[in-house]
Amino acid sequence: MTDKFPTINSTLSPNDLGKLIRQKYEVSKNTECSIFRIAMNHLYIVHDDEIKYVFRVYTCNWRTKLEIEEELRLLLHLKGTDRQVAYPIADKFSEYIQEIEAPEGKRFGVLFSYAKGAKTAKFSHQTSFLIGQALAKVHLSTENFKLNRISYNTNNLLVIPILRIKKFFNKNINEIEFLEKLSAFLMLKIGSIEKQKTRYGSVHLDVWFDNLHIDDEKEITFFDFDFCGNGYLCFDISYFLFQLLATNLNEEEYQIKAESFLKGYETVTEITAEEKKFLPFACLAIMTYYISIQCDRFEYWTNIFLNEDHLKRMVGNLKRWITYNKIEIDSDC
């Protein structure tokens, strides 16, 4: 009998995960588990009669156990301050992280509460106001809350990502040249921030419609803090605005929703003048980073889309944002 062939990213059996969950957690014998999404991490929906949970299985070598513990510490902190987030569920032994021996190596699994409501890219400006309020409340709890995780800076948002992108595409195409110019421009912008006038703490870094649920147009719940780390809180504000523009082709509608989002945020806490100056630029650095993440995780993620056409679309969204915000990088951009 031959040895099993090595794997890099297996899909765990939902039936067997259901058995594990029934064994480890305070759930009923009727609890069932099914695949929801196989992407950056693998998500399973867990049904215990009328109660739903999400079981996340992190891909192998994606996050260390310490990084996951810090993500969960942040979520428990937010839950403890009455913020609307999907939070981790402890098992019968008060453990939050399950260690699973998969064919490719050790993987970690966490059971989360299910966020009420549903996700949608088409929401009203009133809902945009509520999202702003909800994010501001999260930021009240995360300001000066330090995580033992990545601290987002010019090196890991811009320098290293550009090298990764160039290596992946291995061509001197126009989009790569554009990203190199943009990166140099953004490094100067980030380097000139007045830090004492810019709030800092734990950031989500991926706040958009795909990572929040809206319940009855009234209640907002955030989830998927997989990219949380330390950074300027306005990173989250800027990134949401960028994604809002990307999903609203009608710029008048975008403007109404964006203004409503910012008004909602400032009913809870002020966005400083320095932060407002930085909002047009922060998301561009984050998106450069995420392009590199897609390249870096090519073998683990759904990869059919990741080609030169995809890069052109991504850069096209960056250029649309730059045009909308009247950002001048140089005459070629």
HUVEN-V753533 format. One record per residue. PHI is phi in whole degrees, -180 to 180 (NA if undefined). PSI is psi in radians with two decimals (* if undefined). Layout:
{{PHI:PSI} {PHI:PSI}}
This chain:
{{NA:2.26} {-82:2.75} {-68:2.69} {-68:2.47} {-71:2.39} {-62:2.58} {-124:2.83} {-114:-0.35} {-161:1.47} {-83:2.82} {-106:2.04} {-73:2.50} {-63:2.15} {-64:-0.58} {-64:-0.74} {-74:-0.57} {-65:-0.65} {-59:-0.72} {-63:-0.75} {-61:-0.78} {-65:-0.74} {-63:-0.57} {-75:-0.69} {-92:-0.54} {-111:2.85} {-81:1.25} {-127:2.93} {-81:2.91} {-70:-0.20} {-87:-0.04} {-62:2.30} {-124:2.71} {-130:2.38} {-142:2.67} {-69:2.33} {-108:-0.91} {-153:2.30} {-108:1.74} {-141:-2.31} {-54:-0.82} {-121:2.95} {-102:2.23} {-113:2.39} {-125:2.42} {-90:2.30} {-113:2.14} {-109:2.10} {-117:1.53} {56:-2.01} {-87:-0.14} {-93:2.38} {-116:2.54} {-133:2.96} {-121:2.26} {-108:2.04} {-100:2.26} {-111:1.97} {-71:2.45} {-67:2.69} {-61:2.29} {65:0.30} {-82:-0.85} {-128:2.47} {-76:2.87} {-62:-0.67} {-63:-0.74} {-62:-0.71} {-68:-0.73} {-58:-0.67} {-71:-0.68} {-59:-0.78} {-70:-0.61} {-62:-0.71} {-63:-0.79} {-64:-0.69} {-69:-0.60} {-63:-0.77} {-66:-0.72} {-62:-0.70} {-67:-0.40} {-101:0.30} {65:0.63} {-92:2.61} {-85:1.63} {-137:2.69} {-76:2.22} {-118:2.77} {-74:2.60} {-109:2.23} {-79:2.63} {-86:-3.00} {-63:-0.35} {-107:0.32} {64:0.44} {-101:2.48} {-101:-0.44} {-113:2.22} {-98:2.36} {-100:2.16} {-121:2.19} {-85:1.70} {-91:2.90} {-55:-0.59} {-87:-0.15} {136:-2.98} {-70:2.31} {-125:2.71} {-111:2.49} {-128:2.49} {-136:2.37} {-93:2.24} {-118:2.65} {-63:2.72} {-94:2.22} {-68:2.27} {-64:2.59} {93:-2.66} {-150:2.81} {-93:2.53} {-156:2.49} {-86:-0.23} {-107:1.62} {-130:2.81} {-78:2.94} {-68:-0.45} {-65:-0.71} {-68:-0.65} {-59:-0.68} {-59:-0.79} {-67:-0.62} {-64:-0.73} {-61:-0.78} {-60:-0.81} {-64:-0.71} {-66:-0.69} {-61:-0.70} {-64:-0.70} {-60:-0.78} {-66:-0.55} {-59:-0.58} {-87:-0.39} {-100:-0.23} {-60:2.26} {64:0.23} {-92:1.88} {-91:2.36} {-109:2.57} {-87:1.10} {-143:-3.02} {-54:2.43} {-107:2.04} {-74:2.18} {-146:-3.10} {-63:-0.55} {-67:-0.87} {-88:-0.22} {-93:-0.47} {-128:-0.93} {-65:-1.02} {-64:-0.77} {-57:-0.72} {-62:-0.71} {-63:-0.72} {-64:-0.78} {-63:-0.78} {-63:-0.68} {-68:-0.69} {-67:-0.85} {-82:-0.49} {53:0.60} {-144:2.58} {-93:1.21} {-92:2.89} {-59:-0.66} {-65:-0.64} {-67:-0.77} {-61:-0.72} {-61:-0.81} {-65:-0.60} {-65:-0.77} {-64:-0.76} {-62:-0.74} {-61:-0.79} {-62:-0.71} {-64:-0.80} {-69:-0.56} {-61:-0.67} {-68:-0.72} {-64:-0.82} {-66:-0.67} {-67:-0.36} {-96:0.08} {-64:2.39} {-82:1.74} {-62:-0.62} {-68:-0.27} {-108:0.22} {-129:2.05} {-65:2.50} {-135:2.57} {169:-2.63} {-81:2.30} {-119:2.64} {-77:-0.83} {74:0.01} {-142:0.76} {-83:1.89} {-159:-3.13} {-60:-0.47} {-74:-0.23} {-121:0.48} {-149:2.61} {-112:2.51} {-113:2.14} {-107:1.94} {56:0.61} {57:0.38} {-129:-0.65} {-120:2.32} {-110:2.28} {-127:2.19} {-93:2.61} {-150:-3.09} {56:1.28} {-94:0.48} {-59:-0.52} {-100:0.27} {-62:2.63} {-172:-2.84} {-101:2.39} {-179:-3.10} {-70:2.31} {-62:-0.48} {-69:-0.21} {-54:-0.80} {-65:-0.70} {-65:-0.86} {-63:-0.73} {-64:-0.72} {-62:-0.75} {-64:-0.70} {-61:-0.84} {-66:-0.57} {-64:-0.73} {-67:-0.71} {-64:-0.50} {-102:0.07} {-129:1.71} {-71:-0.44} {-82:1.91} {-71:-0.43} {-68:-0.73} {-64:-0.73} {-58:-0.82} {-60:-0.73} {-62:-0.80} {-69:-0.68} {-65:-0.79} {-64:-0.67} {-66:-0.73} {-59:-0.83} {-67:-0.66} {-63:-0.77} {-60:-0.76} {-59:-0.79} {-81:-0.05} {-73:-0.29} {-103:-0.83} {-155:2.66} {-76:2.49} {-95:2.08} {-68:2.81} {-60:-0.65} {-65:-0.70} {-65:-0.72} {-63:-0.62} {-65:-0.56} {-88:-0.30} {-55:-0.70} {-66:-0.33} {-105:-0.52} {-59:-0.79} {-65:-0.50} {-67:-0.64} {-69:-0.73} {-64:-0.73} {-68:-0.60} {-61:-0.75} {-61:-0.77} {-70:-0.55} {-61:-0.72} {-69:-0.60} {-64:-0.72} {-60:-0.71} {-66:-0.77} {-66:-0.56} {-104:0.37} {-52:-0.74} {-76:-0.27} {-105:-0.28} {-112:2.99} {-64:1.95} {-110:0.02} {-64:-0.47} {-83:-0.28} {-85:1.58} {-147:-3.02} {-64:-0.60} {-64:-0.70} {-63:-0.76} {-61:-0.69} {-62:-0.70} {-65:-0.75} {-63:-0.82} {-65:-0.61} {-59:-0.70} {-66:-0.67} {-64:-0.76} {-67:-0.63} {-63:-0.74} {-63:-0.77} {-61:-0.75} {-66:-0.80} {-59:-0.72} {-90:0.08} {55:0.76} {-85:2.27} {-109:1.93} {-92:-1.04} {-159:-3.14} {-67:-0.35} {-84:-0.27} {-93:*}}
